[in-house]
């Protein structure tokens, strides 16, 4: 799959507020999957978003060289993975917002897909930062 013109720029705009920077686009000949990689500095990220469990997920391997956001597409251009460290954005969206999941699950509109990726990441980070019981007593 060839990445549509303007898609990486749109993703860069959407992901910059989270400290994520574009790294690469690669295509695997074995499984015909195109992968887009964005990376964030681990120390800066956990300072900005404490309490997500990312640091703990690495155990003694903390800090890694970078934190990774992977977007992978099959040979038809359909998204097959959208993951940031311990968060599967496709699975999360399927369980909490089917409309957002639908936008993440297709690449008909590349700029719209980029917006959906940014929205999903923002909402996951906000939800995880606030914790599941924070609104319980309100």
N, C-alpha and C positions, 0 to 999 in steps of 0.2 A: 504494500500500500504506500502510495506517495502522500506525504503530509500536505494538506491543502495550503495554498498561499495565504499568508496572514495568520495562520493558526498559532504558530509559535509566538508571534508578537502579541496576539490576543491573550494567550496563556500567560506570557510574561507579565502583562499588565494586571491580570487577575491575581496572580500568585505573588507578585512583588510585596504586597502588604504583609505577607506572612514570612518574609525573608527568604523566599524560594527563588533561585536563579536557574535559568536554563543551563543544562549541561550538554545533552546530546540527543540525537535521533539515530537509532540503530534498527536494522532489519535482520532478523534471524533467518537464514536460509533453510534451517532444519524444519521449523514449524511455521514459517512464513508469517511471523508476527513482527510488527513494527512497534518499537518502544520509544517513548519520549520520557526523558529523565530530567527532573528538576531537583536541585539540591539546596539544603539549608545548613547553615553553621549550627552544630548541635548545642553548643553552650549558649549562643544568642537565642536560639529558639526556645530552650527550656526556661530561660529567664523571662522571655515574653509570654510563654504559655506554661506556667508551672502547674504541677499536679496532674499532668496527663498520663503519667506512667511510662513515658518513653525512656527516660533515664533508667528507671528500674528494669525495663525490659531488656536492657543490655547487660545488666549485672556488672561483673568485673570487666567487661569489654567497653565500658563507658569511659571516655566519649569515643564514638566512631569518628571517622574522618569527616562524614557528613550524614545528614538525614535525607532520605530519598523519597521523592514522590514519583511513582511510575504510572504512566498511562500507556496501555498496550492496546493495539488494534489488530484485528485479523486481516487477511489478505483482501477482504471486501471493504475494509475501512470501518467495520463495526467495533466499538469498544469492547474489550474482553477483560480489562483490568483497570482499576483506578485505585491505587493504594498509596497511602502515606504512612510509613512506618507500621504502627499497630492498628491502623484504621483502614478498613476496606470501604471505600466511599460508595461503590455500587451496592454492596450488601446493606450498608447503613441506610442509604436513600430508599432502597426497596422496602425496608421495614418501617420507615417513618414518614416518607413523602413520595408516594408513587409518581406524582407529576415530575418531581425533580429527578427521580430514577429514570423516567422516560427520557428526559432531556440528556441525562448522562449516558444513556444506553444507545444513542444514535449519533451519527456524525453528519446529518443532512445539512446542518448549519454550523460550520466550524466556529464562528464567533459566538454563537449561542451555546455551543458545547463548552467553550472556554469559560463563559460566564457561569455555566452550571457547575463546572469543576471548582471554580472559586467559591461559589455559593455553598456547595457541599462541604468543602474544607472549612469554610468559616463557621458553618452551623455545627459541624462535628467538634471543632475546637471550642466553640462557645458552650455547647452542651456538656462536653467532658470537663471543661474548666469549672462550670457551675456545679457539677456533681449531680447525681440523680435525686438526692433528697433535699437540695437547697430550697426548692419551692414547696416542700411538703407542709411546712408550718405557716406559710403565708396565707 
